[in-house]
């Protein structure tokens, strides 16, 4: 079996060495690694560092492939380039400022050997800046892997945010991606993985969540996920596209919509984030008009479907009540509140 590791490279001179070295350390006789680096026209010495490490590599189980963009296209386009070039049985996305934990592939691969029909295997993630784990497996016993093997359960846990939505730290069967032409929307520059993983979760039949820590997630000042005032407009535009896409693509099983309330609550989360950023930075008419359209659509849809508790909750998207979104204490308790709404709706 071959694992294709896709690494977009842009302004990561300080991180790229340890990123590539973490891939090299995954060598194991039971599988081969195809490591694809996409130079997204990075202006620093990231590629010089990468090429030096690759030249020094003396092993035999890793094949390195470097692809170059003629101009900077963004992480979505870089990942699409990697998907098109990949030839492995499984694809694994790795951000170039992050690292794979020691023996992560060996650990994840062992579950594929035992369950050869699995579509996705994912582990736990360490946020290095916070020194905390995220994506705690959705099993009561945190030492036992959790198998999701039907669409209804997958949808329910994804929509209730029990499954990590990041594209990284997942072994994904490449045939699933290719057969469904699953590419990233290059118009979405931030939170681009939300739409992609939403599509992924809508088509897979099985997924295994394992409790092991397999990925080190780094937050740095050049990261595309790092929030700054200058990026506010792009954030609102991307979040608007994300929420609109999710709202227009409800979960379906055998042609029937399922998990209505969970889906609307999931969509509202991204709308709230957009509203929060928009209000903090007093953005222009364009993003505001888009947000108005999306939040009105989701509210009136809940009224149409006679979901009074859900409709009351969604009033948080409108003035004057939306001022509550600004407060950290409200955001920290938001999941508890929407859990009550979910149970009542």
N, C-alpha and C positions, 0 to 999 in steps of 0.2 A: 504494500500500500504506500501511496505517496501523499504527503501533506503539502499543499501549496500555501506558503505564507506570503501574504500580500502586504507590502509596507510602502505607503506613500511617503515621500521625503520632501520636506520644505521647512527651511529655517530650523534645523534641529542639530546644528553642529555640536552642541554641548551634550547631546543625548544619544546620537546615532551609534556611537561605538558600543555602549552597553546594550543597546537594543539588538544589534546584530550579534554581539557575543552571546546574548541570551538565547538566540536561535541556534548558534553553533553548539551551545551546551546541551541542546536537546537531542543530539545524535544518539541513535539507538539502532541496533541491527534489524529490528522487526519492521521498520519502515524507513522510507527515504523522505527527504525534505527538498522541496523546490522553493527557494527563497527569491521572490520577485520584488525588486526595489524599483519604484517609479519616481524618477527625478522630475518633480513638478516645477522645473525651471527655478530651482532654489538659488538665491543670490549669494549664499554664504558658502562655506567649505564643507558642507555636509557630505556631498558626493565624493570629495577628495578623501575624507576620513573613511567613508564606506568602502571605496575602492581599495584603499590601503589594507583594511581588515580582510577583505575578500582575497586579495593577493597573498596575504600571509596565511590564509587558511590551508591546511595540509590534509584535511580529512577526505573521505570519499563518499559519505552518505548525503551530502548537501550539494545541490546544484544551484548556483547563483545566476540570476538573470537580471540585468539592469536595462530599464527602458527609460527613454528620455522624452519629455514633452517639449515642443518647440516654444511654448509659452505657458505661463502659469494658468492652470485651468481649475484649480481647487481640488479638495480631497475627494469629492464625489467622482469627478472625471478620472482622477488617479486610480481610484479603486476599480472603476469600470475598465480601465486599461489593464489592470492586474487580472480581473476576472476573464477578460478576453484571451489573455496570454496563458492562464493557468491550465495545467494538464494533470493535476493531482486528483486523487479520488475524493479528497476533502480539501476545503478551503478554510484558511484561518487568517482573519484580518488582525494585523498588529500595527498600532500607531507607532511612529518612529521615535517618539519621546517616551515610550513605555517599554516594559520588559516582560518576557515570559518567565514565570517562576521556574525554579529548578525542578527538573523531571516532570514538568507539566504534561508534555506530549505523551510521555511514557504512561503516565497515569490515565489521561483521557483515552488514549488508544486502547488501554486494557479493557475498557468498557465496550468499545466497538468490537473487539475480538469476541467478547462474551455475548454481544447483542448486535450481530452484523447488519440488521435491518434498520438501525437507528439513523434518523435524518440529521439530528443535531446532538452534540454533547457539549455541555458548558460547565465551567467551574466557578469558583468564587474569585472575587477581585479585591485587591488591596489598594485603597486610595492612599498614596504615599504621603501627600501633604497633610492628610487628616489622621494617618496611621490607623485607619479603621477599615473593616471589611464591609462590602456591600453585596447585594445579591445573595443573602443568606438563603440556602435551599428551602423550598416550601414544604419540607417534611418536619414532622414533630421531633423526630430523632435526627439531630443535625449531623450524625455520623453515618447515616444511611442515604445513599443516592435516591433521588425521587424520579420515577419514570412517569412521563406524561405520554400516553399512547392512544388518546382519542381527541378529536377536534374540539369537542365541547369543553373538556377539561383544560385544554391548551388555551382556548379563547378566554375562559373564565379567569384563569390565573394571570394571563397577559393583561387583560383589561383591568384587573384589580391590582396591577403593578406588583405581582408576586414573582415575576420573571424579568430579569434584567433586559432592558431594551437596547443596550449598546451592541454595536455590530462586532466589536472585538471580543476576544476570549471565548470563541465558539468554534468548534470543529463542525463544519457544515458540509454535507454531502454535495459535491460539485454538480452532480446530475440534477439535483433539485433546482439549483440556480440556473443551469443552462436550459433545462427543459421548460422552465417557466419564464425565460428571458428576464431574469431578476437583476436589473441594473439600478444604479443610484440615479436619482433625479438631480441633474447637474444645475438646475435652477435653484435648488435649495442649498445654501452655503453653510448654514449652521443647523444643528439638530437633523442633519441629513439622514442619520442612521435610524431615526424614529420611523419614517415612512418605509425604509427598506426592511427593517426587522418586522414591522407590522405586516408587510406583504409576506415575508418569510413565514411568520407564525400562522398566517392564514392558509398556507398550502402544505405545511408539513404534517405528517401523520404520527411522528414520535419524536420525543426529546427527552434526554436524560440530564438532570441537574445533579452535579456531584458536589459534595461539601468541601473538597480540597481547595486551598488557595493556589490558583494557577496563573495569576496575572497581576502585574504591578502597574497601576495607573498613575501617571505623573501629571500634575497640573503645572504648566509653565506659562510665562508671559506671552509666548508666541503661539500657544495652543489655540486651535480653532474653536475650542469649547470654552475658552477663558473669556469672561464677561468684562467688557470695557465700555465706557460711554460712547466712544467712537464707533463701536460696532452695534450700537443700539438699533439703528434703523434696519440693518441687515438681520438682526435678531427678530425684530417684529415681523418683517416680511417673511422670513423663514418659518416662524411660529404660526403665522397666518396660513401659509401654505400647508403646513403640517396638520393644523386643526381642521382646515377645510377638506383635506384629503381623507382624514380619519372619519369626519362626519359624513362624507359622501360614500364611504365604503364600510358599511356596518358589517359585523360578523355574520357569515352565512353558513349554514349546514344543510345540505340537500335542498338548496334553493329557498330556505326559510331563514329569516333573520332571528338571531338568538341574542340573549344577554343585552336586551335593550337598555336598561338603566345603567349597567356597567359600562356599556359603550359610550353613552352620552356623558357620563361622569369622566371617563377617560379623555374624551375629546375636550371637555370643559377645562381640564387641567392645562392643556397647551394654550387655550384661549386666555386663561387667567395669567399665565406667564407673559403672554404678549401684551396684555393690558397693563400689567405691572411695569414692564420695561417701557412701554409707550408713555405711561403717565409720569414715570420718573424723569424721562428725557424730553417730554413735551414735543413729540414728533409731529410731522406735518400731516396734511389732510389725507394723503394717499393711504398710508397704513391704517389710519383711523377709520376711513370709509370701509376698508376691507374688514376690519374687526367688527364694525357695526353690523355689517351684512351677516357675518358668521354667527355672532352671538344672538342676533335676532332669529336666525334660522333654527338654531338649537333650542332656543326658548319656546318658540311657537310650535315646534315639533313636539315638545314634551306636553304642551297644552292640548294639542291635537290628539295625542295618544292617551289623554286622561291620566297623566301622572302628576298629581298635585304637589306631592312632596318634592319631586324632582324639579318641577317648575319653580317652586318657591326657592329651592337651593340655587337655581340658575339665575335668580335675580341678583346674585352677587356679581354678575358680569356687567351690571348696569349701574349708572349713577342713581342715587347718591350712595348706594350700599357698597359699590365697588371700592370705596376708599379703604375698606377692611383688608383688601389684598395687600396693601402696603406694609401691614404690620407683621413682624416676624412671629409673634405669638399666635396670630391667626393662621399663618401658613404652616407653622409647626403642628397645629391641631387640625389642619384641613382634612387629613386622611381619616381621622376619627369621625369628623362631621360627615364626610361623604360616605363613610361606611354605614352610618345610621340611615342616611338617605337611600343608599343602595338596598338595605334590608327592608325599608318601608315601601320602596318602589317596585 
